[in-house]
Amino acid sequence: MSQKEIEFAVFCVENIADYLKMNAQDIYQLLGVKSRLLFDYIVPSYEPLHTQSKEYIINEIVDMMKQKELI
């Protein structure tokens, strides 16, 4: 993972935690450990996602979390 991808992953985890009013560690567990969305979708999709708005990114990931019944 590049530095930019790591920073983007942290950005996603922190902003989703804020949006869902949850702890960032809990969001990391859901995205990185329980579902692997972080490593199988978010990081590989860095190039197209990082050009989108914060709201779009959050909504996209939250929708995927709902589909996977993580939240």
C-alpha positions as CSV (number, residue, x, y, z in Angstrom):
1,M,0.0,0.0,0.0
2,S,1.3,3.5,-0.8
3,Q,1.3,6.3,1.6
4,K,-1.6,8.0,-0.3
5,E,-3.7,4.8,0.0
6,I,-3.0,4.5,3.7
7,E,-4.1,8.1,4.2
8,F,-7.2,7.5,2.2
9,A,-8.0,4.4,4.2
10,V,-7.7,6.4,7.5
11,F,-9.8,9.2,6.0
12,C,-12.5,6.7,5.1
13,V,-12.5,4.9,8.5
14,E,-12.5,8.2,10.5
15,N,-15.2,9.8,8.4
16,I,-17.5,6.7,8.4
17,A,-17.0,6.5,12.2
18,D,-18.1,10.2,12.5
19,Y,-21.0,9.6,10.2
20,L,-22.3,6.6,12.0
21,K,-21.3,8.0,15.4
22,M,-19.2,5.0,16.2
23,N,-15.6,4.4,17.4
24,A,-13.0,4.4,14.6
25,Q,-11.5,1.2,15.9
26,D,-14.9,-0.5,15.6
27,I,-15.3,0.7,12.0
28,Y,-11.8,-0.6,11.2
29,Q,-12.8,-4.0,12.7
30,L,-15.9,-4.0,10.5
31,L,-14.1,-2.9,7.3
32,G,-10.7,-4.4,7.7
33,V,-11.2,-7.6,9.7
34,K,-14.8,-8.8,9.6
35,S,-15.5,-7.9,5.9
36,R,-12.2,-7.0,4.3
37,L,-14.0,-4.2,2.4
38,L,-11.0,-2.0,3.3
39,F,-8.5,-4.2,1.6
40,D,-10.7,-5.7,-1.2
41,Y,-12.6,-2.6,-2.2
42,I,-11.6,0.7,-0.6
43,V,-7.8,0.6,-1.1
44,P,-8.0,-1.0,-4.6
45,S,-10.6,1.7,-5.6
46,Y,-8.4,4.6,-4.3
47,E,-7.9,6.1,-7.8
48,P,-11.6,6.6,-8.7
49,L,-12.9,7.1,-5.2
50,H,-10.5,9.8,-4.0
51,T,-11.7,12.1,-6.7
52,Q,-15.2,12.0,-5.4
53,S,-16.8,14.2,-2.7
54,K,-16.5,13.2,1.0
55,E,-20.3,12.6,1.1
56,Y,-20.2,10.3,-2.0
57,I,-17.4,8.2,-0.5
58,I,-19.1,7.9,2.8
59,N,-22.5,7.0,1.2
60,E,-20.8,4.5,-1.1
61,I,-19.1,2.6,1.7
62,V,-22.0,2.8,4.1
63,D,-24.2,1.3,1.4
64,M,-21.8,-1.5,0.9
65,M,-21.7,-2.0,4.7
66,K,-25.5,-2.3,4.7
67,Q,-25.5,-4.8,1.9
68,K,-23.0,-6.9,3.8
69,E,-25.2,-6.5,6.9
70,L,-22.3,-5.0,8.9
71,I,-24.5,-2.2,10.1
